[in-house]
Amino acid sequence: MRPLLLALAMALIASPALAATIEVTIDKLVFSPASVQAKVGDTIEWTNKDVFAHTATVKGGWEVMIPAKSKGKVTLKAAGAVDYFCRFHPNMKGYIEVVP
Amino acid sequence: MFMRPTAALAALFLISAAPLAQAADKPTDPQIAHIAYTAGSIDIEAAKLAIKKSKNKEIVAFAKDMERDHEAVNKQALDLVKKLKVTPEDNDTSKALAKAAKEERGKLAKLKGADFDKAYIENEVAYHKQVNGALETLLIPSASNAELKSLLETGLKIFQGHQQHAEHVAGMLK
């Protein structure tokens, strides 16, 4: 039993920290907070309080649809900093810094 | 052939810019509510025409975005006037806007294909620019009720977004 427990404990230690969910609120066409920091594997969840549909769009990258009075989310797969915007209202802008 | 729609548009922009410039007198809240609602309805009508007429995927998608957003704004406006017990009041600015829009729709209705798409999206850019100017310089500063002012401010952000979106779509057509 012992070696097995040890292996299990080591596996737990070696496994990466639990992925977090980072909340971003959209209210009156503003992403808040506009700038967030996350780790690879974390999820960003947008809560849209507006009666308008929005998107979180990275030019040449991913896009999340965030319907009116609803939520949308994305799990971050790559490290790096990304600017995102709403494709329907390009004056809405956000920023995510993804660390490994 | 290629010059004509452009010249017509340029002329129309001058004409359609006039109604809001004329409104030198400070409008009242019931008038402001009517102007804002009329401005939204005009864009919904234009969107419906584009959805019906255009075969361009980007144009149709843009028009559907306009229809959806402006219907949502106008619903909020109606809910607010009901709550405030304000009756929107027709006025010269609303009338001039509606008249200019009717003429524009008449012109757009005669165009087809790429000519229609170009004229529609260019008018969307010009129209949102015009409405944003009116919101910033006249309607928002004139609004006395705080909730109405706040709705107009959200409206301005939405319309500024639409203007940028329209400019992006117009750029893609070129």
Interface residues (C-beta under 8 A of the other chain):
Chain A: K28 L29 V51 F52 A53 A68 C86 R87 F88 H89 P90 N91 M92
Chain B: D65 R68 D69 A72 K75 Q76 E153 T154 K157 I158 Q160 G161 H162 Q164 H165 H168
